[in-house]
Amino acid sequence: MIGETNRLKFRKTEMRDLKFVCELEQDEDNAAFIIPWSDEKHKEAIENKDIVHLIIEELYTSKQIGYIIIAGIESPHRTIELLRITIAEKRKRLRDRSIKTGQKMGI
């Protein structure tokens, strides 16, 4: 696990999570805002040492609620780039909480 708050936990995405990630991208509520990646592109991101690909889960139920991808982890310029964040449940401020938690964890 990478980190947690009183409601959320973040862990590295595993290959077994890709079905959830890809289905979330294909969901009609999300498809209008992002260009879905292929399984292969997500696999490349997971294996890339300069990128952190994380699953966001509810802390006590471990229910997957989204994912976040951040690049620039190994940047000598100490800058990172939020490539994408996608949350399944809308209007619960989970996206904002996820971003703030990531900032606090230094990712």
C-alpha positions in Angstrom: 0.0 0.0 0.0 1.2 3.5 -0.8 -0.9 5.5 1.6 -4.3 6.0 3.2 -6.7 8.5 4.7 -9.6 8.1 7.0 -11.7 7.0 4.0 -9.4 6.1 1.1 -6.3 3.9 0.5 -3.9 3.9 -2.5 -2.1 0.9 -3.7 0.0 0.1 -6.8 -2.1 -1.2 -9.7 -1.6 -4.8 -10.5 -2.3 -6.6 -13.8 -5.4 -8.1 -12.3 -6.8 -4.6 -11.8 -6.7 -3.7 -15.5 -10.2 -5.0 -16.2 -11.6 -2.5 -13.6 -9.5 0.3 -15.0 -10.5 -0.3 -18.6 -14.2 -0.7 -17.7 -14.1 2.5 -15.8 -12.6 4.4 -18.8 -15.3 2.9 -21.1 -18.1 4.0 -18.7 -20.3 6.6 -20.5 -19.9 9.0 -17.6 -16.1 9.0 -18.1 -15.7 8.4 -21.8 -16.6 12.0 -22.7 -13.7 13.3 -20.7 -10.8 10.9 -21.4 -9.5 8.9 -24.3 -9.4 5.3 -23.1 -6.1 3.6 -23.1 -5.6 0.0 -24.2 -4.7 -2.8 -21.8 -1.2 -2.6 -23.3 -0.8 1.1 -22.6 -1.8 0.6 -19.0 0.6 -2.3 -18.7 3.4 -0.1 -20.0 2.5 2.6 -17.5 2.5 0.0 -14.6 6.0 -1.2 -15.6 7.4 2.3 -16.2 9.6 3.4 -13.3 8.9 7.1 -14.0 5.1 6.5 -13.6 3.0 5.5 -10.6 -0.3 3.8 -11.5 -2.5 3.5 -8.4 -5.8 2.0 -7.5 -8.0 4.0 -5.1 -10.1 2.0 -2.7 -12.4 2.6 0.1 -10.4 2.1 3.3 -12.7 -0.3 5.2 -14.4 -2.2 2.4 -11.4 -2.3 -0.1 -14.0 -1.5 -2.8 -12.2 -0.1 -5.9 -13.5 3.4 -6.6 -11.0 4.7 -9.1 -7.4 5.0 -10.2 -4.8 7.7 -10.6 -1.7 7.9 -12.9 1.2 10.2 -12.1 4.3 10.7 -14.2 7.7 12.3 -13.4 8.4 10.2 -10.4 12.1 10.0 -11.3 12.3 13.5 -12.8 15.6 15.3 -11.8 13.6 18.5 -11.9 11.4 17.3 -9.0 8.2 17.9 -11.0 5.3 15.5 -11.4 2.4 15.4 -13.9 -1.1 14.1 -13.1 -1.8 12.1 -16.3 -5.3 11.0 -15.3 -7.6 10.4 -12.5 -10.9 8.5 -12.9 -13.4 7.9 -10.1 -16.4 5.6 -10.4 -18.8 7.3 -8.0 -19.5 10.9 -9.0 -20.6 13.8 -6.8 -19.0 12.5 -3.6 -15.9 14.7 -3.8 -13.7 11.6 -4.0 -11.6 13.0 -6.9 -10.7 16.1 -4.8 -9.9 14.0 -1.7 -7.8 11.6 -3.9 -5.8 14.5 -5.3 -5.3 16.1 -1.9 -4.2 12.8 -0.4 -1.7 12.2 -3.2 -0.2 15.7 -2.6 0.2 14.9 1.1 1.9 11.6 0.3 4.3 13.4 -2.0 3.1 11.7 -5.2 
